[in-house]
Amino acid sequence: MTDFTCDHIQPSQIGHPLFDLSNKLAARIRARQQRRKLAELMALDRKTLRDIGLTRKDVAQTLAQPLSVDAQTELYRIAYLNGRNLM
């Protein structure tokens, strides 16, 4: 997997529009990759999803969130609110 972040930040780059844009683009790419991985949960059967404490509705709700929402954290939040334990 390719990491699109810059580890070496020059003081002149902080707040630079192109640097900000590249960070936003990298965050969007990571979010889309995470969503693709979570979409694979929809292929699991109902029993398997129940065994890990989720439903198809939970996964669908998470995938429907905007990319600015961390999908993995959202799944944990939904499971917690439903009184489930993912661990």
Secondary structure, 3 states (H helix, E strand, C coil): CCCCCCCCCCHHHCCCHHHHHHHHHHHHHHHHHHHHHHHHHHHCCHHHHHHCCCCHHHHHHHHCCCCCCCHHHHHHHHHHHCCCCCC
